[in-house]
Amino acid sequence: MTIKIPKKIINKIVEHGKKDFPIEACGYLIGNGDTVTDIIYMTNIDKSNEHFTFDPKEQFKALKYAREKGEKLLAVYHSHPNSPARMSNEDIRLANDTSMKYLIYSVVDDKINCFIVDKDKNVEKIEIVVL
């Protein structure tokens, strides 16, 4: 399994992670199939460097925006300001949508990884194809 992301969107994720440092940046990637076409920045209402929570009103707007474009929410992304680009125990616990991909950008390591999580909370790293 892969996720295809344009380089300009990868750059925006990196910029967002660095801009929101030292708190976790977060957002959605939208598109169709396995190809990302756009990024939606979200507010981390927790303002934490260890976890994030989306603003529910922004979540609704993001879903509406994707649907209006004929696209889907493909991935949740967030940054890890001071830890590797891996799923933390909390990330795994909160990953309840098995259709969603979970992308993590490590600010400290300057690396991005993407994962899927099944219903039994098994985590699998998937390939990111940069377009």
N, CA, C and O atoms as CSV, one atom per row, in Angstrom:
chain,resi,resn,atom,element,x,y,z
A,1,MET,N,N,0.841,-1.183,0.000
A,1,MET,CA,C,0.000,0.000,0.000
A,1,MET,C,C,0.886,1.246,0.000
A,1,MET,O,O,1.958,1.274,0.605
A,2,THR,N,N,0.406,2.264,-0.692
A,2,THR,CA,C,1.149,3.525,-0.773
A,2,THR,C,C,0.192,4.702,-0.614
A,2,THR,O,O,-1.028,4.551,-0.684
A,3,ILE,N,N,0.771,5.858,-0.403
A,3,ILE,CA,C,0.052,7.116,-0.492
A,3,ILE,C,C,0.911,8.020,-1.363
A,3,ILE,O,O,2.117,8.137,-1.149
A,4,LYS,N,N,0.280,8.662,-2.354
A,4,LYS,CA,C,0.990,9.534,-3.288
A,4,LYS,C,C,0.715,10.983,-2.908
A,4,LYS,O,O,-0.435,11.417,-2.847
A,5,ILE,N,N,1.800,11.728,-2.652
A,5,ILE,CA,C,1.657,13.105,-2.172
A,5,ILE,C,C,2.546,14.032,-3.000
A,5,ILE,O,O,3.748,13.791,-3.119
A,6,PRO,N,N,1.969,15.089,-3.572
A,6,PRO,CA,C,2.797,16.057,-4.292
A,6,PRO,C,C,3.840,16.694,-3.360
A,6,PRO,O,O,3.575,16.932,-2.181
A,7,LYS,N,N,5.012,16.958,-3.906
A,7,LYS,CA,C,6.112,17.555,-3.136
A,7,LYS,C,C,5.678,18.862,-2.469
A,7,LYS,O,O,6.076,19.141,-1.338
A,8,LYS,N,N,4.865,19.664,-3.165
A,8,LYS,CA,C,4.441,20.947,-2.580
A,8,LYS,C,C,3.609,20.733,-1.317
A,8,LYS,O,O,3.652,21.565,-0.411
A,9,ILE,N,N,2.854,19.636,-1.236
A,9,ILE,CA,C,2.061,19.355,-0.035
A,9,ILE,C,C,2.970,18.824,1.080
A,9,ILE,O,O,2.781,19.158,2.250
A,10,ILE,N,N,3.945,18.006,0.720
A,10,ILE,CA,C,4.945,17.577,1.719
A,10,ILE,C,C,5.602,18.820,2.322
A,10,ILE,O,O,5.763,18.914,3.539
A,11,ASN,N,N,5.980,19.770,1.468
A,11,ASN,CA,C,6.618,20.995,1.950
A,11,ASN,C,C,5.701,21.772,2.892
A,11,ASN,O,O,6.166,22.353,3.873
A,12,LYS,N,N,4.399,21.784,2.597
A,12,LYS,CA,C,3.445,22.494,3.454
A,12,LYS,C,C,3.311,21.814,4.821
A,12,LYS,O,O,3.166,22.490,5.840
A,13,ILE,N,N,3.359,20.487,4.842
A,13,ILE,CA,C,3.310,19.756,6.117
A,13,ILE,C,C,4.530,20.116,6.961
A,13,ILE,O,O,4.410,20.384,8.156
A,14,VAL,N,N,5.702,20.118,6.333
A,14,VAL,CA,C,6.946,20.465,7.025
A,14,VAL,C,C,6.874,21.900,7.557
A,14,VAL,O,O,7.209,22.160,8.713
A,15,GLU,N,N,6.437,22.817,6.708
A,15,GLU,CA,C,6.312,24.224,7.125
A,15,GLU,C,C,5.343,24.374,8.298
A,15,GLU,O,O,5.606,25.120,9.242
A,16,HIS,N,N,4.223,23.659,8.229
A,16,HIS,CA,C,3.224,23.729,9.296
A,16,HIS,C,C,3.810,23.209,10.611
A,16,HIS,O,O,3.627,23.818,11.666
A,17,GLY,N,N,4.515,22.080,10.536
A,17,GLY,CA,C,5.133,21.512,11.735
A,17,GLY,C,C,6.135,22.461,12.372
A,17,GLY,O,O,6.191,22.593,13.594
A,18,LYS,N,N,6.926,23.119,11.531
A,18,LYS,CA,C,7.929,24.055,12.050
A,18,LYS,C,C,7.272,25.336,12.570
A,18,LYS,O,O,7.712,25.895,13.575
A,19,LYS,N,N,6.222,25.802,11.889
A,19,LYS,CA,C,5.546,27.039,12.294
A,19,LYS,C,C,4.852,26.872,13.650
A,19,LYS,O,O,4.892,27.771,14.490
A,20,ASP,N,N,4.205,25.694,13.858
A,20,ASP,CA,C,3.466,25.478,15.103
A,20,ASP,C,C,4.356,24.995,16.255
A,20,ASP,O,O,3.904,24.938,17.399
A,21,PHE,N,N,5.604,24.649,15.966
A,21,PHE,CA,C,6.530,24.204,17.005
A,21,PHE,C,C,6.531,25.222,18.139
A,21,PHE,O,O,6.597,26.415,17.839
A,22,PRO,N,N,6.463,24.856,19.401
A,22,PRO,CA,C,6.703,23.515,19.945
A,22,PRO,C,C,5.452,22.656,20.135
A,22,PRO,O,O,5.544,21.570,20.708
A,23,ILE,N,N,4.261,23.121,19.660
A,23,ILE,CA,C,3.087,22.255,19.779
A,23,ILE,C,C,2.947,21.402,18.520
A,23,ILE,O,O,3.568,21.684,17.495
A,24,GLU,N,N,2.129,20.362,18.607
A,24,GLU,CA,C,1.878,19.510,17.452
A,24,GLU,C,C,0.999,20.245,16.448
A,24,GLU,O,O,-0.066,20.754,16.797
A,25,ALA,N,N,1.451,20.295,15.211
A,25,ALA,CA,C,0.631,20.784,14.103
A,25,ALA,C,C,-0.243,19.618,13.647
A,25,ALA,O,O,0.126,18.456,13.816
A,26,CYS,N,N,-1.407,19.932,13.066
A,26,CYS,CA,C,-2.275,18.846,12.628
A,26,CYS,C,C,-3.158,19.305,11.473
A,26,CYS,O,O,-3.373,20.500,11.268
A,27,GLY,N,N,-3.666,18.326,10.724
A,27,GLY,CA,C,-4.542,18.629,9.616
A,27,GLY,C,C,-4.962,17.384,8.865
A,27,GLY,O,O,-4.699,16.257,9.285
A,28,TYR,N,N,-5.624,17.617,7.742
A,28,TYR,CA,C,-6.088,16.545,6.867
A,28,TYR,C,C,-5.419,16.657,5.505
A,28,TYR,O,O,-5.033,17.742,5.070
A,29,LEU,N,N,-5.289,15.520,4.847
A,29,LEU,CA,C,-4.908,15.457,3.440
A,29,LEU,C,C,-6.114,14.883,2.704
A,29,LEU,O,O,-6.666,13.860,3.108
A,30,ILE,N,N,-6.517,15.545,1.624
A,30,ILE,CA,C,-7.684,15.079,0.875
A,30,ILE,C,C,-7.264,14.670,-0.530
A,30,ILE,O,O,-6.202,15.059,-1.017
A,31,GLY,N,N,-8.112,13.884,-1.166
A,31,GLY,CA,C,-7.855,13.440,-2.525
A,31,GLY,C,C,-8.772,12.287,-2.878
A,31,GLY,O,O,-9.839,12.113,-2.290
A,32,ASN,N,N,-8.334,11.503,-3.852
A,32,ASN,CA,C,-9.096,10.330,-4.289
A,32,ASN,C,C,-8.163,9.145,-4.410
A,32,ASN,O,O,-6.993,9.292,-4.765
A,33,GLY,N,N,-8.696,7.961,-4.110
A,33,GLY,CA,C,-7.878,6.755,-4.174
A,33,GLY,C,C,-6.723,6.856,-3.200
A,33,GLY,O,O,-6.920,7.024,-1.997
A,34,ASP,N,N,-5.499,6.750,-3.738
A,34,ASP,CA,C,-4.317,6.862,-2.879
A,34,ASP,C,C,-3.520,8.126,-3.186
A,34,ASP,O,O,-2.363,8.246,-2.784
A,35,THR,N,N,-4.144,9.077,-3.906
A,35,THR,CA,C,-3.438,10.289,-4.329
A,35,THR,C,C,-3.986,11.526,-3.629
A,35,THR,O,O,-5.173,11.839,-3.721
A,36,VAL,N,N,-3.104,12.215,-2.937
A,36,VAL,CA,C,-3.451,13.443,-2.222
A,36,VAL,C,C,-3.453,14.610,-3.214
A,36,VAL,O,O,-2.563,14.724,-4.057
A,37,THR,N,N,-4.464,15.470,-3.099
A,37,THR,CA,C,-4.547,16.646,-3.971
A,37,THR,C,C,-4.498,17.963,-3.208
A,37,THR,O,O,-4.197,19.008,-3.784
A,38,ASP,N,N,-4.799,17.910,-1.894
A,38,ASP,CA,C,-4.860,19.163,-1.148
A,38,ASP,C,C,-4.619,18.892,0.331
A,38,ASP,O,O,-4.721,17.762,0.807
A,39,ILE,N,N,-4.297,19.966,1.037
A,39,ILE,CA,C,-4.045,19.921,2.477
A,39,ILE,C,C,-5.028,20.869,3.163
A,39,ILE,O,O,-5.342,21.938,2.641
A,40,ILE,N,N,-5.503,20.467,4.327
A,40,ILE,CA,C,-6.378,21.317,5.125
A,40,ILE,C,C,-5.723,21.466,6.498
A,40,ILE,O,O,-5.605,20.502,7.255
A,41,TYR,N,N,-5.305,22.679,6.799
A,41,TYR,CA,C,-4.704,22.952,8.099
A,41,TYR,C,C,-5.797,22.981,9.165
A,41,TYR,O,O,-6.872,23.545,8.958
A,42,MET,N,N,-5.505,22.369,10.291
A,42,MET,CA,C,-6.447,22.356,11.402
A,42,MET,C,C,-5.783,22.984,12.620
A,42,MET,O,O,-4.560,23.096,12.693
A,43,THR,N,N,-6.612,23.389,13.569
A,43,THR,CA,C,-6.119,23.961,14.818
A,43,THR,C,C,-6.012,22.863,15.871
A,43,THR,O,O,-6.960,22.107,16.087
A,44,ASN,N,N,-4.863,22.779,16.522
A,44,ASN,CA,C,-4.695,21.866,17.655
A,44,ASN,C,C,-5.242,22.588,18.882
A,44,ASN,O,O,-4.545,23.389,19.505
A,45,ILE,N,N,-6.494,22.299,19.222
A,45,ILE,CA,C,-7.115,23.033,20.328
A,45,ILE,C,C,-6.504,22.654,21.678
A,45,ILE,O,O,-6.727,23.354,22.666
A,46,ASP,N,N,-5.739,21.561,21.741
A,46,ASP,CA,C,-5.049,21.192,22.980
A,46,ASP,C,C,-3.797,22.042,23.204
A,46,ASP,O,O,-3.322,22.179,24.332
A,47,LYS,N,N,-3.273,22.607,22.123
A,47,LYS,CA,C,-2.036,23.389,22.194
A,47,LYS,C,C,-0.949,22.643,22.965
A,47,LYS,O,O,-0.265,23.216,23.814
A,48,SER,N,N,-0.802,21.350,22.653
A,48,SER,CA,C,0.122,20.466,23.362
A,48,SER,C,C,1.264,20.029,22.446
A,48,SER,O,O,1.109,19.964,21.226
A,49,ASN,N,N,2.410,19.730,23.053
A,49,ASN,CA,C,3.523,19.178,22.283
A,49,ASN,C,C,3.515,17.655,22.310
A,49,ASN,O,O,4.430,17.026,21.779
A,50,GLU,N,N,2.485,17.047,22.927
A,50,GLU,CA,C,2.419,15.591,23.021
A,50,GLU,C,C,1.162,14.990,22.409
A,50,GLU,O,O,1.092,13.776,22.219
A,51,HIS,N,N,0.175,15.810,22.099
A,51,HIS,CA,C,-1.036,15.282,21.471
A,51,HIS,C,C,-1.793,16.429,20.809
A,51,HIS,O,O,-1.470,17.601,21.001
A,52,PHE,N,N,-2.802,16.067,20.032
A,52,PHE,CA,C,-3.608,17.080,19.358
A,52,PHE,C,C,-5.067,16.672,19.382
A,52,PHE,O,O,-5.406,15.492,19.474
A,53,THR,N,N,-5.913,17.671,19.297
A,53,THR,CA,C,-7.344,17.467,19.110
A,53,THR,C,C,-7.802,18.497,18.096
A,53,THR,O,O,-7.488,19.681,18.216
A,54,PHE,N,N,-8.550,18.041,17.088
A,54,PHE,CA,C,-9.113,18.948,16.097
A,54,PHE,C,C,-10.265,19.739,16.703
A,54,PHE,O,O,-10.957,19.258,17.601
A,55,ASP,N,N,-10.461,20.946,16.207
A,55,ASP,CA,C,-11.643,21.739,16.522
A,55,ASP,C,C,-12.809,21.083,15.772
A,55,ASP,O,O,-12.744,20.961,14.549
A,56,PRO,N,N,-13.878,20.656,16.468
A,56,PRO,CA,C,-14.992,19.966,15.796
A,56,PRO,C,C,-15.626,20.780,14.661
A,56,PRO,O,O,-16.026,20.211,13.645
A,57,LYS,N,N,-15.718,22.091,14.824
A,57,LYS,CA,C,-16.293,22.920,13.757
A,57,LYS,C,C,-15.396,22.888,12.520
A,57,LYS,O,O,-15.890,22.839,11.394
A,58,GLU,N,N,-14.077,22.917,12.732
A,58,GLU,CA,C,-13.146,22.838,11.606
A,58,GLU,C,C,-13.222,21.467,10.937
A,58,GLU,O,O,-13.100,21.365,9.716
A,59,GLN,N,N,-13.423,20.413,11.730
A,59,GLN,CA,C,-13.556,19.069,11.156
A,59,GLN,C,C,-14.743,19.005,10.207
A,59,GLN,O,O,-14.639,18.464,9.106
A,60,PHE,N,N,-15.859,19.556,10.635
A,60,PHE,CA,C,-17.060,19.564,9.799
A,60,PHE,C,C,-16.794,20.343,8.508
A,60,PHE,O,O,-17.170,19.894,7.425
A,61,LYS,N,N,-16.147,21.509,8.618
A,61,LYS,CA,C,-15.817,22.313,7.433
A,61,LYS,C,C,-14.888,21.555,6.492
A,61,LYS,O,O,-15.047,21.626,5.273
A,62,ALA,N,N,-13.916,20.827,7.050
A,62,ALA,CA,C,-12.969,20.067,6.227
A,62,ALA,C,C,-13.692,18.979,5.435
A,62,ALA,O,O,-13.443,18.797,4.243
A,63,LEU,N,N,-14.580,18.266,6.103
A,63,LEU,CA,C,-15.339,17.215,5.426
A,63,LEU,C,C,-16.221,17.814,4.334
A,63,LEU,O,O,-16.303,17.276,3.230
A,64,LYS,N,N,-16.870,18.913,4.640
A,64,LYS,CA,C,-17.730,19.589,3.660
A,64,LYS,C,C,-16.904,20.056,2.454
A,64,LYS,O,O,-17.322,19.881,1.310
A,65,TYR,N,N,-15.738,20.648,2.711
A,65,TYR,CA,C,-14.842,21.116,1.649
A,65,TYR,C,C,-14.422,19.956,0.735
A,65,TYR,O,O,-14.459,20.080,-0.490
A,66,ALA,N,N,-14.028,18.848,1.332
A,66,ALA,CA,C,-13.609,17.682,0.537
A,66,ALA,C,C,-14.765,17.178,-0.327
A,66,ALA,O,O,-14.584,16.897,-1.511
A,67,ARG,N,N,-15.933,17.067,0.263
A,67,ARG,CA,C,-17.098,16.576,-0.484
A,67,ARG,C,C,-17.469,17.510,-1.630
A,67,ARG,O,O,-17.824,17.058,-2.719
A,68,GLU,N,N,-17.383,18.825,-1.377
A,68,GLU,CA,C,-17.694,19.789,-2.443
A,68,GLU,C,C,-16.739,19.651,-3.618
A,68,GLU,O,O,-17.117,19.915,-4.760
A,69,LYS,N,N,-15.510,19.241,-3.350
A,69,LYS,CA,C,-14.522,19.040,-4.412
A,69,LYS,C,C,-14.618,17.641,-5.030
A,69,LYS,O,O,-13.874,17.318,-5.957
A,70,GLY,N,N,-15.532,16.814,-4.517
A,70,GLY,CA,C,-15.665,15.443,-5.004
A,70,GLY,C,C,-14.528,14.553,-4.525
A,70,GLY,O,O,-14.167,13.579,-5.187
A,71,GLU,N,N,-13.966,14.893,-3.367
A,71,GLU,CA,C,-12.830,14.147,-2.823
A,71,GLU,C,C,-13.151,13.638,-1.428
A,71,GLU,O,O,-14.234,13.876,-0.893
A,72,LYS,N,N,-12.181,12.927,-0.847
A,72,LYS,CA,C,-12.365,12.332,0.474
A,72,LYS,C,C,-11.226,12.743,1.392
A,72,LYS,O,O,-10.152,13.145,0.945
A,73,LEU,N,N,-11.491,12.631,2.688
A,73,LEU,CA,C,-10.422,12.781,3.667
A,73,LEU,C,C,-9.607,11.488,3.596
A,73,LEU,O,O,-10.105,10.420,3.949
A,74,LEU,N,N,-8.345,11.583,3.136
A,74,LEU,CA,C,-7.504,10.392,2.970
A,74,LEU,C,C,-6.604,10.132,4.164
A,74,LEU,O,O,-6.347,8.982,4.521
A,75,ALA,N,N,-6.121,11.220,4.787
A,75,ALA,CA,C,-5.145,11.048,5.855
A,75,ALA,C,C,-5.259,12.169,6.879
A,75,ALA,O,O,-5.614,13.305,6.565
A,76,VAL,N,N,-4.947,11.803,8.105
A,76,VAL,CA,C,-4.732,12.763,9.181
A,76,VAL,C,C,-3.223,12.934,9.266
A,76,VAL,O,O,-2.483,11.950,9.265
A,77,TYR,N,N,-2.765,14.174,9.340
A,77,TYR,CA,C,-1.334,14.369,9.581
A,77,TYR,C,C,-1.149,15.155,10.863
A,77,TYR,O,O,-1.994,15.964,11.246
A,78,HIS,N,N,-0.036,14.901,11.512
A,78,HIS,CA,C,0.353,15.722,12.652
A,78,HIS,C,C,1.859,15.651,12.823
A,78,HIS,O,O,2.527,14.762,12.295
A,79,SER,N,N,2.371,16.606,13.568
A,79,SER,CA,C,3.815,16.638,13.796
A,79,SER,C,C,4.136,16.105,15.179
A,79,SER,O,O,3.325,16.162,16.103
A,80,HIS,N,N,5.346,15.585,15.287
A,80,HIS,CA,C,5.931,15.234,16.577
A,80,HIS,C,C,7.090,16.202,16.772
A,80,HIS,O,O,8.144,16.027,16.161
A,81,PRO,N,N,6.915,17.215,17.606
A,81,PRO,CA,C,7.954,18.229,17.763
A,81,PRO,C,C,9.294,17.688,18.267
A,81,PRO,O,O,10.355,18.147,17.844
A,82,ASN,N,N,9.236,16.699,19.183
A,82,ASN,CA,C,10.466,16.248,19.832
A,82,ASN,C,C,10.660,14.738,19.821
A,82,ASN,O,O,11.459,14.211,20.595
A,83,SER,N,N,9.942,14.043,18.956
A,83,SER,CA,C,10.073,12.581,18.908
A,83,SER,C,C,10.039,12.106,17.459
A,83,SER,O,O,9.688,12.865,16.556
A,84,PRO,N,N,10.409,10.835,17.243
A,84,PRO,CA,C,10.473,10.303,15.873
A,84,PRO,C,C,9.112,10.261,15.176
A,84,PRO,O,O,8.065,10.376,15.813
A,85,ALA,N,N,9.154,10.096,13.862
A,85,ALA,CA,C,7.950,9.997,13.017
A,85,ALA,C,C,7.417,8.572,13.081
A,85,ALA,O,O,7.485,7.815,12.112
A,86,ARG,N,N,6.888,8.234,14.245
A,86,ARG,CA,C,6.310,6.913,14.477
A,86,ARG,C,C,5.017,7.079,15.240
A,86,ARG,O,O,4.790,8.112,15.870
A,87,MET,N,N,4.166,6.067,15.189
A,87,MET,CA,C,2.904,6.105,15.921
A,87,MET,C,C,3.193,5.910,17.413
A,87,MET,O,O,3.743,4.884,17.815
A,88,SER,N,N,2.822,6.893,18.222
A,88,SER,CA,C,2.952,6.747,19.671
A,88,SER,C,C,1.815,5.860,20.170
A,88,SER,O,O,0.878,5.574,19.426
A,89,ASN,N,N,1.894,5.427,21.413
A,89,ASN,CA,C,0.806,4.626,21.985
A,89,ASN,C,C,-0.512,5.389,21.931
A,89,ASN,O,O,-1.556,4.808,21.636
A,90,GLU,N,N,-0.467,6.693,22.216
A,90,GLU,CA,C,-1.681,7.502,22.160
A,90,GLU,C,C,-2.202,7.622,20.729
A,90,GLU,O,O,-3.410,7.551,20.501
A,91,ASP,N,N,-1.282,7.807,19.747
A,91,ASP,CA,C,-1.698,7.862,18.341
A,91,ASP,C,C,-2.439,6.589,17.956
A,91,ASP,O,O,-3.474,6.641,17.291
A,92,ILE,N,N,-1.906,5.451,18.378
A,92,ILE,CA,C,-2.525,4.162,18.044
A,92,ILE,C,C,-3.895,4.043,18.728
A,92,ILE,O,O,-4.871,3.616,18.111
A,93,ARG,N,N,-3.952,4.421,19.991
A,93,ARG,CA,C,-5.202,4.342,20.753
A,93,ARG,C,C,-6.298,5.180,20.102
A,93,ARG,O,O,-7.461,4.779,20.075
A,94,LEU,N,N,-5.919,6.353,19.576
A,94,LEU,CA,C,-6.903,7.271,19.006
A,94,LEU,C,C,-7.172,7.046,17.519
A,94,LEU,O,O,-8.050,7.693,16.949
A,95,ALA,N,N,-6.437,6.148,16.892
A,95,ALA,CA,C,-6.613,5.858,15.460
A,95,ALA,C,C,-7.786,4.890,15.292
A,95,ALA,O,O,-7.593,3.678,15.199
A,96,ASN,N,N,-8.994,5.436,15.256
A,96,ASN,CA,C,-10.192,4.599,15.212
A,96,ASN,C,C,-10.780,4.415,13.824
A,96,ASN,O,O,-11.656,3.570,13.639
A,97,ASP,N,N,-10.328,5.176,12.856
A,97,ASP,CA,C,-10.847,5.080,11.493
A,97,ASP,C,C,-9.883,4.240,10.659
A,97,ASP,O,O,-8.821,4.714,10.257
A,98,THR,N,N,-10.263,2.989,10.403
A,98,THR,CA,C,-9.373,2.077,9.681
A,98,THR,C,C,-9.232,2.435,8.204
A,98,THR,O,O,-8.347,1.910,7.527
A,99,SER,N,N,-10.094,3.324,7.691
A,99,SER,CA,C,-9.962,3.742,6.289
A,99,SER,C,C,-8.983,4.908,6.145
A,99,SER,O,O,-8.595,5.260,5.031
A,100,MET,N,N,-8.586,5.505,7.266
A,100,MET,CA,C,-7.725,6.687,7.260
A,100,MET,C,C,-6.254,6.276,7.309
A,100,MET,O,O,-5.885,5.276,7.925
A,101,LYS,N,N,-5.433,7.078,6.643
A,101,LYS,CA,C,-3.983,6.926,6.768
A,101,LYS,C,C,-3.522,7.976,7.775
A,101,LYS,O,O,-4.140,9.032,7.914
A,102,TYR,N,N,-2.432,7.676,8.470
A,102,TYR,CA,C,-1.926,8.556,9.524
A,102,TYR,C,C,-0.487,8.929,9.201
A,102,TYR,O,O,0.414,8.091,9.227
A,103,LEU,N,N,-0.297,10.196,8.899
A,103,LEU,CA,C,1.010,10.689,8.496
A,103,LEU,C,C,1.612,11.499,9.645
A,103,LEU,O,O,0.945,12.352,10.229
A,104,ILE,N,N,2.872,11.225,9.961
A,104,ILE,CA,C,3.536,11.916,11.068
A,104,ILE,C,C,4.838,12.529,10.566
A,104,ILE,O,O,5.665,11.864,9.942
A,105,TYR,N,N,4.991,13.809,10.858
A,105,TYR,CA,C,6.217,14.536,10.546
A,105,TYR,C,C,6.974,14.795,11.843
A,105,TYR,O,O,6.444,15.424,12.759
A,106,SER,N,N,8.214,14.311,11.922
A,106,SER,CA,C,9.075,14.580,13.071
A,106,SER,C,C,9.867,15.846,12.793
A,106,SER,O,O,10.698,15.885,11.885
A,107,VAL,N,N,9.601,16.885,13.587
A,107,VAL,CA,C,10.328,18.147,13.433
A,107,VAL,C,C,11.784,17.940,13.800
A,107,VAL,O,O,12.677,18.414,13.099
A,108,VAL,N,N,12.030,17.231,14.902
A,108,VAL,CA,C,13.396,17.038,15.392
A,108,VAL,C,C,14.248,16.217,14.412
A,108,VAL,O,O,15.440,16.487,14.262
A,109,ASP,N,N,13.658,15.230,13.751
A,109,ASP,CA,C,14.389,14.374,12.803
A,109,ASP,C,C,14.231,14.815,11.353
A,109,ASP,O,O,14.966,14.352,10.482
A,110,ASP,N,N,13.269,15.714,11.085
A,110,ASP,CA,C,12.937,16.157,9.731
A,110,ASP,C,C,12.624,14.968,8.823
A,110,ASP,O,O,13.142,14.863,7.711
A,111,LYS,N,N,11.762,14.070,9.324
A,111,LYS,CA,C,11.349,12.883,8.562
A,111,LYS,C,C,9.833,12.763,8.606
A,111,LYS,O,O,9.181,13.187,9.560
A,112,ILE,N,N,9.294,12.171,7.547
A,112,ILE,CA,C,7.855,11.917,7.462
A,112,ILE,C,C,7.635,10.431,7.203
A,112,ILE,O,O,8.298,9.824,6.362
A,113,ASN,N,N,6.680,9.854,7.953
A,113,ASN,CA,C,6.265,8.479,7.727
A,113,ASN,C,C,4.745,8.419,7.737
A,113,ASN,O,O,4.075,9.283,8.302
A,114,CYS,N,N,4.215,7.380,7.098
A,114,CYS,CA,C,2.775,7.205,7.018
A,114,CYS,C,C,2.413,5.784,7.444
A,114,CYS,O,O,3.153,4.833,7.190
A,115,PHE,N,N,1.259,5.663,8.096
A,115,PHE,CA,C,0.851,4.391,8.676
A,115,PHE,C,C,-0.642,4.151,8.447
A,115,PHE,O,O,-1.419,5.077,8.219
A,116,ILE,N,N,-1.008,2.870,8.519
A,116,ILE,CA,C,-2.404,2.485,8.629
A,116,ILE,C,C,-2.533,1.689,9.922
A,116,ILE,O,O,-1.576,1.067,10.382
A,117,VAL,N,N,-3.734,1.720,10.499
A,117,VAL,CA,C,-3.998,1.010,11.747
A,117,VAL,C,C,-5.280,0.217,11.556
A,117,VAL,O,O,-6.313,0.782,11.196
A,118,ASP,N,N,-5.221,-1.099,11.797
A,118,ASP,CA,C,-6.416,-1.922,11.610
A,118,ASP,C,C,-7.275,-1.922,12.883
A,118,ASP,O,O,-6.921,-1.304,13.887
A,119,LYS,N,N,-8.404,-2.624,12.818
A,119,LYS,CA,C,-9.364,-2.615,13.926
A,119,LYS,C,C,-8.792,-3.220,15.205
A,119,LYS,O,O,-9.280,-2.935,16.299
A,120,ASP,N,N,-7.756,-4.057,15.072
A,120,ASP,CA,C,-7.106,-4.663,16.237
A,120,ASP,C,C,-5.919,-3.845,16.729
A,120,ASP,O,O,-5.164,-4.280,17.599
A,121,LYS,N,N,-5.766,-2.626,16.143
A,121,LYS,CA,C,-4.707,-1.681,16.513
A,121,LYS,C,C,-3.308,-2.140,16.075
A,121,LYS,O,O,-2.299,-1.731,16.650
A,122,ASN,N,N,-3.271,-3.000,15.043
A,122,ASN,CA,C,-1.997,-3.350,14.423
A,122,ASN,C,C,-1.595,-2.209,13.501
A,122,ASN,O,O,-2.418,-1.707,12.735
A,123,VAL,N,N,-0.337,-1.799,13.572
A,123,VAL,CA,C,0.167,-0.659,12.807
A,123,VAL,C,C,1.059,-1.167,11.682
A,123,VAL,O,O,1.917,-2.026,11.884
A,124,GLU,N,N,0.836,-0.613,10.489
A,124,GLU,CA,C,1.678,-0.954,9.341
A,124,GLU,C,C,2.168,0.338,8.694
A,124,GLU,O,O,1.379,1.222,8.361
A,125,LYS,N,N,3.479,0.427,8.525
A,125,LYS,CA,C,4.048,1.586,7.817
A,125,LYS,C,C,3.812,1.389,6.323
A,125,LYS,O,O,4.004,0.294,5.795
A,126,ILE,N,N,3.393,2.462,5.647
A,126,ILE,CA,C,3.187,2.373,4.207
A,126,ILE,C,C,4.116,3.358,3.500
A,126,ILE,O,O,4.608,4.320,4.089
A,127,GLU,N,N,4.332,3.084,2.232
A,127,GLU,CA,C,5.254,3.913,1.434
A,127,GLU,C,C,4.602,5.223,1.039
A,127,GLU,O,O,3.430,5.272,0.666
A,128,ILE,N,N,5.400,6.295,1.133
A,128,ILE,CA,C,4.989,7.599,0.630
A,128,ILE,C,C,5.682,7.788,-0.722
A,128,ILE,O,O,6.910,7.776,-0.807
A,129,VAL,N,N,4.881,7.963,-1.776
A,129,VAL,CA,C,5.410,8.250,-3.107
A,129,VAL,C,C,5.276,9.756,-3.320
A,129,VAL,O,O,4.167,10.289,-3.340
A,130,VAL,N,N,6.404,10.433,-3.477
A,130,VAL,CA,C,6.382,11.879,-3.658
A,130,VAL,C,C,6.236,12.180,-5.145
A,130,VAL,O,O,7.027,11.718,-5.967
A,131,LEU,N,N,5.218,12.957,-5.477
A,131,LEU,CA,C,4.932,13.304,-6.875
A,131,LEU,C,C,5.576,14.624,-7.240
A,131,LEU,O,O,5.446,15.081,-8.376
